[in-house]
């Protein structure tokens, strides 16, 4: 019965997700935006300033100089899109990073793509905007499904570049901007690997980076801990064949493995303890069947974040058939029980993953 329940859970979740498990890999080839590569006379020496900031490890200041330089081309940067930027200061110093909203330049995390919100920007004073770019997209599993076997196991075990300072003298600066048409299979969950070279025949990279494209999800896991009723008992057959009443400890912690549906998608690679309101359903982590359904939400305090839940569980318990009584000696082959449903309000704390 319990194994069938686990299989049903897996089937329902996979059906909701609609995931194709076959791995897909593809080379992405972007197209230049109209007018690229752009030629600028960098009178403010923004490129040189960016070089010094990056050299000093001040990546935010360096990225800000590069943003101003791109703005001079007339190309408008959309804060919600993703721009992979390679600044070719020298062959041994070409930092690569990301422009996206207020993210750090060194961030390698994408939160899901659409068809046309991924760009590549190459900035240089040496190559007139020319570079060889190779981009490989590899489809991957959502974190929710990747970690699903471990969650089911709660119920049933299942089998940057070294910096070489060089002087940047000339002010003529080239900015190449390219635009990706991202195929649908790689928009939500994929790894996107960039390799930048001076030219195809070059033996070394100017820069390389892999970006983790993991969309926000509505599904997550949790362990919800409640307190059983003070008079919680179970009727069973003892080792000597007698029908007995076995009390459960007062205020015994009742733990449930639950699956959460978040009303707003959350970053499943970051803690969401006190940031998401969700529905939950699951089963008690015990040797009897007790499903639960409820809602959960977090409270973010100054010192600690607490995630609470409230719900209702239904225990599928034993009840004696007519003609049987407590203390009666019976034959092991006889089943003296019939199914009884015991409903219980449940309140407590949920440990949410994430």
Residue, then its C-alpha position, 0 to 999 in steps of 0.5 A: x500500500x505504501x509503495x503504491x502511494x509513493x509511486x502515485x506521488x512520483x507519477x503526479x509530480x512528474x505529470x505536473x512538471x511535464x519533464x522530458x528526461x532526455x538530455x539535449x545539448x546544442x551549440x548556440x550561434x548569436x547574431x550581431x545586433x544592427x550596427x555592431x560592432x560599434x566604434x567609439x572614441x572613448x574620450x573619458x577613457x572609460x575602458x582604461x578606468x574599467x581596466x584599473x578597477x578590475x585590476x584592483x579587484x573592484x568589479x562593481x566599479x569596473x562593470x559600471x564603467x563598462x555599462x557607461x561605455x556600452x550606453x555611448x553606442x546608443x544600445x539600450x541595456x534592458x535590466x531584465x535581460x542577461x548580458x554576458x560581457x567579456x572585456x578584452x583588456x589584454x590576452x592574459x586579462x579578459x574578465x567575463x561576467x554578467x549584466x543583469x539588474x543589480x546582480x554582481x558582475x561575477x554572478x553566474x546565475x540565470x533565473x530562466x530565459x525567454x527566447x530573446x533575452x540573452x546577449x553577448x558583449x565583447x569590448x576591446x581596443x585591439x581587435x576591432x570588435x572581432x572575437x570567436x565565440x563558442x556557446x554550448x547549452x546543456x539541458x538539465x533537470x530541475x532541482x525539484x526533480x533532481x532531489x526527488x529520490x532523496x525526498x521519497x527516501x524519507x518514506x522508502x529507501x530507493x535503490x578568474x584568469x591570472x592578471x598581468x598588468x599591461x598599459x592600455x594606451x589608445x582610446x579607439x574602442x570597439x564594442x561587439x553586441x550579439x543577440x541569442x535566439x534561445x531554443x525552448x528546451x534550454x530556457x528554463x533549466x540548462x547550463x550555458x558555457x561560453x568560450x571566447x577566443x581571439x580567433x578560431x586558430x588561437x590555442x588559448x581562451x581569452x575568457x570562459x565561463x559557465x552560467x547556471x540557468x535555473x528558473x524559479x520553481x513553484x514546487x519544493x519539499x519540507x518536513x512539517x513537525x506537529x504535536x499529536x493529541x494527548x490521548x492518542x492511542x492505537x489498537x493492535x495485536x500484541x506478540x502474544x496474540x492478544x488485542x491490546x491498546x498501545x498509548x502513544x506518548x503525550x505531546x509526541x512530535x508527529x513529522x510529515x514529509x510534505x511537498x509544497x506548492x508555492x503561490x509565487x515561484x521561488x529560487x530553489x537554490x536559495x533559502x526560502x524559509x520566511x519568503x513563501x506562502x504555499x499549499x502543502x500535502x504529504x504523509x506522516x513519517x511513520x509505519x502507518x498511513x496518515x496523509x496531511x493537507x494544509x498551508x504554510x508561511x514564514x515569519x521573518x524576525x530580526x534574529x531568526x526566521x520561523x516557518x509555520x504551518x496549519x493543516x488537517x491530517x487523516x489517520x487510517x487507523x484500526x477499529x475493532x469489528x463487532x464481536x472483538x474486545x480488548x484483551x481477547x486472545x485471537x488466532x494470528x490468521x484472524x483479522x479483527x480490525x476494520x478501517x477507521x478514519x481519524x481526523x486531526x487538526x495539525x499545527x507546527x513548524x516546517x523545515x522547508x527545502x529550500 
